[in-house]
Amino acid sequence: MIDVTTLTIEKAAKHLKAGDFTAVELAEACLKKIEESDKEINSFLEVYDDVLAQAAEADKKIAGSASPLTGIPLAVKDNILIEGRRASAASKILEGFVAPYDATVIARLKTRSPVFVGRTNMDEFAMGSSTENSAFGPTRNPYDPTRVPGGSSGGSAAAVVMGGALAALGSDTGGSIRQPASLCGLVGFKGSYGAVSRYGLVAMGSSLDQIGPLAKTVSDAELLFNAIAGADCLDSTSVSLPPAREGGLRVGVPSDFLEKGIDQDVLRNFKESLERLKDCGCETRELKFAALHYALPVYYIIMPAEASTNLSRFDGVKYGRREEGGDFFDDYRATRRHFGSEVRRRIMLGTYVLSSGYYDAYYRLAVALRSLLRREFESAFGLVDFIATPTSPTPAWKIGEKAGNSLSMYLSDIFTVTANIVGLPAISIPSGLVRREGVDLPVSIQLMAPYKADPALFSLGKRFEKTNRT
């Protein structure tokens, strides 16, 4: 009996190599879990019909010098293209769209022969923090199906926790990997901007988006990240990372930023996590940022502005859904009515801040504050090697609890958006459990590092995992 809910990539690779079970048997175990649980959880929008055939091909390669990812079941967020397979970004406007090419991350993974189990649910066009904005229904948190899994990569997170895959790919524009990882008790990693190619990712905020892994351990996340990272001629913003090197263990804590709007149990757990970091040999220091409290409003100006521009391509002409009207403008209106309410809200907000008369007051000011934040973080990393915060200000909330209160939903991103704004790597690592209505819910710590210091986060993350006292 293969327990896919606890099995890691590293352990599965050893078992596959030793012949304890085959890739087909491993895939069958994941498919069984999906059949048992996903009607309630709704983590997958599609389970591929060739999963066992992929696994059989992987079995032929495992006996040789196979990659640790060979035969490993992986789930893929529905905004990452796989040639010949559907990709809808959980939107009716792309329903039925079949990808004509592989995203770079998929092309790189295919050389290692994992098993792609299926495409996972998400907030439509990655716009949301709860996976309630999907056109195909919300995803539920496997810890408590009455609660959200976080978003926008909530389907990927829930699929791994449920046992439908051993790890998954998500995308992170303002915390969309790290926040669902936190709410579902997984490791989530967003690399330095450009560390992973965005080619083949359905764009939301192009200066913010990054593809990354969700996994059960830091080592698994590192393994998957290393397989997809690196410069790509198809993405001019992509970069290569320098080799890992030993660094310091000074951890900065923006204490004044943690004073308001954070659940007290989460804050208590974060303070305990800082003590665990000290057990790892870290020294903690308080930091003060003059502009950090501007990060969330800056994000919610820049992101909608870029999203409104990116989503202008869905016009009923180029690709995707097309609705006929009396003339071109009728076609355009009829087609774009298939956007969900949150997507419409952000398109309108983005169009507004870019419009004549408001560009200087909003967008240009946000860009200036973004530059100020970058300079502040550059200065901070002259004093410390890492910066620690909670990942999410609260544990998972009830489905529908924040419906109709967009500001409350946006505040759930308060600790994660900064890494995207300034382009830094950040990792979310489970740090404990808090009890709500008789259910233990996960909470996490977030660690950020300087630009291109991604390997250092994995190194410290693995040390932090070993101090787990829960």
Secondary structure as UniProt FT lines:
FT   TURN            4..6
FT   HELIX           9..18
FT   HELIX           23..41
FT   STRAND          44..47
FT   TURN            49..50
FT   HELIX           51..62
FT   TURN            68..71
FT   STRAND          73..77
FT   TURN            78..79
FT   TURN            83..84
FT   TURN            89..90
FT   HELIX           92..94
FT   TURN            95..96
FT   HELIX           104..110
FT   TURN            111..112
FT   STRAND          115..120
FT   HELIX           124..126
FT   TURN            135..136
FT   TURN            142..143
FT   TURN            145..146
FT   HELIX           154..162
FT   STRAND          167..172
FT   TURN            176..177
FT   HELIX           178..184
FT   STRAND          187..190
FT   TURN            193..194
FT   TURN            199..200
FT   TURN            206..208
FT   STRAND          210..215
FT   HELIX           218..228
FT   TURN            233..234
FT   TURN            236..237
FT   STRAND          250..253
FT   HELIX           255..258
FT   HELIX           264..279
FT   TURN            280..281
FT   STRAND          283..286
FT   HELIX           292..294
FT   HELIX           295..310
FT   HELIX           311..313
FT   HELIX           328..336
FT   TURN            337..338
FT   HELIX           341..353
FT   TURN            356..358
FT   HELIX           359..364
FT   HELIX           365..380
FT   TURN            381..383
FT   STRAND          386..390
FT   TURN            399..404
FT   HELIX           406..410
FT   HELIX           411..413
FT   TURN            414..416
FT   HELIX           417..422
FT   STRAND          426..436
FT   TURN            437..438
FT   STRAND          439..448
FT   TURN            451..452
FT   HELIX           454..465
FT   TURN            466..467
//
